[in-house]
Amino acid sequence: MDKEKDIELQDGVVEAADKATETPGAQEEKVSEKASRVLGNKTIEDVIQREAKEEQDTSSPFSISKTLGGVIIARFVQRQIGLVLLICAFIIIYISNRYVCQKKMVEIDRLETKLVEANYKATVCTSILTEKSRESNIMNMLKSYGDSTLAIPQDPPYLIRVEE
């Protein structure tokens, strides 16, 4: 670390002297030279990994900022993504099945109401037909029209026997 700070201080002095006389292209070359001296043989990926390790070493695994920031939750979801997707699929299936079930229950209630109404209507029609087909009502109707030759027979019916 101390070596890197010394190199940065030396670069700062050299840069201040060279800034007045340099062109924009020359400034870019100086920056890349500075980066290569500071980094040495290391790549950018190595530096990023080192900084990430330093951050992990200094912080506790469960801090409030990590929890509220979503780091812990994000790691949990990444590890359990299959389970989360399965639970989401079950929730969607549950909701759709409940909707279909409610729709069928409404249809069943509507049909039951219609069936009760049809039974009432059939009962009323049957009672009306039974009353109109009574012998006394038929006789009164025949008498009221007066042009009918129908009457109640006085003799019992004859039985015809056929021998086979």
C-alpha positions as CSV (number, residue, x, y, z in Angstrom):
1,M,0.0,0.0,0.0
2,D,2.8,2.5,0.9
3,K,4.5,1.8,-2.4
4,E,1.3,2.6,-4.3
5,K,0.9,5.9,-2.4
6,D,4.5,6.9,-3.2
7,I,4.0,6.1,-6.9
8,E,0.8,8.2,-6.8
9,L,2.6,11.2,-5.2
10,Q,5.4,11.0,-7.8
11,D,2.9,10.8,-10.6
12,G,1.1,13.9,-9.2
13,V,4.2,16.0,-9.3
14,V,5.1,14.8,-12.9
15,E,1.6,15.4,-14.1
16,A,1.5,18.9,-12.7
17,A,4.7,19.8,-14.6
18,D,3.6,18.1,-17.8
19,K,0.0,19.3,-18.0
20,A,0.9,22.7,-19.5
21,T,2.8,21.3,-22.4
22,E,0.8,18.2,-23.2
23,T,-1.9,17.5,-25.9
24,P,-5.1,15.6,-25.1
25,G,-3.7,12.4,-26.7
26,A,-0.5,12.7,-24.7
27,Q,-2.6,13.0,-21.5
28,E,-4.4,9.7,-22.2
29,E,-1.0,8.0,-22.7
30,K,0.2,9.3,-19.4
31,V,-2.9,8.0,-17.6
32,S,-2.5,4.5,-19.1
33,E,1.3,4.6,-18.2
34,K,0.3,5.6,-14.6
35,A,-2.3,2.8,-14.4
36,S,0.2,0.2,-15.7
37,R,2.8,1.3,-13.1
38,V,0.3,1.2,-10.3
39,L,-1.2,-2.1,-11.3
40,G,2.0,-3.7,-12.4
41,N,1.2,-7.1,-14.0
42,K,-2.3,-7.2,-12.5
43,T,-5.4,-7.1,-14.6
44,I,-8.4,-5.0,-13.8
45,E,-10.3,-8.2,-12.8
46,D,-7.6,-8.9,-10.2
47,V,-7.9,-5.5,-8.7
48,I,-11.8,-5.7,-8.6
49,Q,-11.6,-9.1,-6.9
50,R,-9.1,-7.8,-4.3
51,E,-11.3,-4.8,-3.5
52,A,-14.3,-7.1,-3.2
53,K,-12.4,-9.4,-0.8
54,E,-11.4,-6.4,1.3
55,E,-15.0,-5.2,1.6
56,Q,-16.1,-8.7,2.6
57,D,-13.4,-9.0,5.2
58,T,-14.3,-5.6,6.9
59,S,-18.0,-6.1,7.1
60,S,-20.1,-8.6,9.1
61,P,-22.1,-11.2,7.2
62,F,-25.5,-10.0,8.5
63,S,-25.6,-6.2,8.8
64,I,-28.6,-4.0,8.7
65,S,-27.4,-2.2,5.6
66,K,-26.9,-5.4,3.7
67,T,-30.3,-6.7,4.8
68,L,-32.2,-3.5,3.9
69,G,-30.1,-3.1,0.8
70,G,-31.2,-6.5,-0.4
71,V,-27.9,-8.3,-0.5
72,I,-28.8,-11.1,1.8
73,I,-32.3,-11.5,0.2
74,A,-30.8,-11.4,-3.3
75,R,-28.3,-14.1,-2.4
76,F,-31.1,-16.2,-0.9
77,V,-33.3,-15.8,-4.0
78,Q,-30.4,-16.7,-6.2
79,R,-29.7,-19.9,-4.3
80,Q,-33.4,-20.8,-4.1
81,I,-34.6,-19.6,-7.6
82,G,-36.0,-23.0,-8.5
83,L,-38.1,-23.2,-5.3
84,V,-39.2,-19.6,-5.7
85,L,-40.4,-20.4,-9.3
86,L,-42.1,-23.5,-8.1
87,I,-44.0,-21.6,-5.4
88,C,-45.0,-18.9,-8.0
89,A,-46.3,-21.6,-10.3
90,F,-48.3,-23.2,-7.5
91,I,-49.7,-19.8,-6.5
92,I,-50.8,-19.1,-10.1
93,I,-52.4,-22.6,-10.3
94,Y,-54.2,-22.0,-7.0
95,I,-55.6,-18.7,-8.1
96,S,-56.8,-20.0,-11.4
97,N,-58.4,-23.1,-9.9
98,R,-60.1,-20.9,-7.3
99,Y,-61.5,-18.7,-10.1
100,V,-62.7,-21.7,-12.1
101,C,-64.3,-23.2,-8.9
102,Q,-66.1,-20.0,-8.1
103,K,-67.4,-19.7,-11.7
104,K,-68.7,-23.3,-11.5
105,M,-70.3,-22.7,-8.2
106,V,-72.2,-19.6,-9.6
107,E,-73.3,-21.8,-12.5
108,I,-74.5,-24.5,-10.2
109,D,-76.5,-22.0,-8.1
110,R,-78.1,-20.6,-11.2
111,L,-79.0,-24.1,-12.5
112,E,-80.4,-25.1,-9.1
113,T,-82.6,-22.0,-9.0
114,K,-83.8,-22.8,-12.5
115,L,-84.5,-26.4,-11.5
116,V,-86.6,-25.3,-8.5
117,E,-88.6,-23.0,-10.7
118,A,-89.2,-25.8,-13.3
119,N,-90.3,-28.1,-10.5
120,Y,-92.8,-25.5,-9.2
121,K,-94.1,-25.0,-12.7
122,A,-94.5,-28.7,-13.3
123,T,-96.3,-29.1,-10.0
124,V,-98.7,-26.3,-10.9
125,C,-99.4,-27.8,-14.3
126,T,-99.9,-31.2,-12.9
127,S,-102.4,-29.9,-10.3
128,I,-104.3,-28.0,-13.0
129,L,-104.5,-31.0,-15.3
130,T,-105.6,-33.3,-12.4
131,E,-108.4,-30.9,-11.5
132,K,-109.6,-30.5,-15.1
133,S,-109.6,-34.3,-15.7
134,R,-111.8,-35.2,-12.7
135,E,-115.0,-36.8,-13.7
136,S,-117.2,-34.2,-12.0
137,N,-115.5,-31.4,-13.8
138,I,-115.8,-33.2,-17.2
139,M,-119.5,-33.7,-16.6
140,N,-120.0,-30.1,-15.8
141,M,-118.2,-29.0,-18.9
142,L,-120.2,-31.4,-21.1
143,K,-123.5,-30.0,-19.6
144,S,-122.4,-26.4,-20.2
145,Y,-121.7,-27.0,-23.9
146,G,-125.0,-29.0,-24.3
147,D,-124.2,-30.3,-27.8
148,S,-122.4,-33.4,-26.7
149,T,-123.9,-36.8,-26.7
150,L,-121.5,-38.2,-24.2
151,A,-122.8,-39.4,-20.9
152,I,-121.8,-41.6,-18.0
153,P,-122.6,-45.2,-18.9
154,Q,-125.3,-46.9,-16.7
155,D,-124.1,-50.4,-17.5
156,P,-120.8,-51.8,-16.6
157,P,-118.3,-52.4,-19.3
158,Y,-118.4,-55.7,-21.3
159,L,-115.5,-58.1,-21.1
160,I,-114.6,-59.6,-24.5
161,R,-112.7,-62.8,-24.2
162,V,-110.6,-64.1,-27.0
163,E,-109.5,-67.7,-27.0
164,E,-106.2,-68.5,-28.5
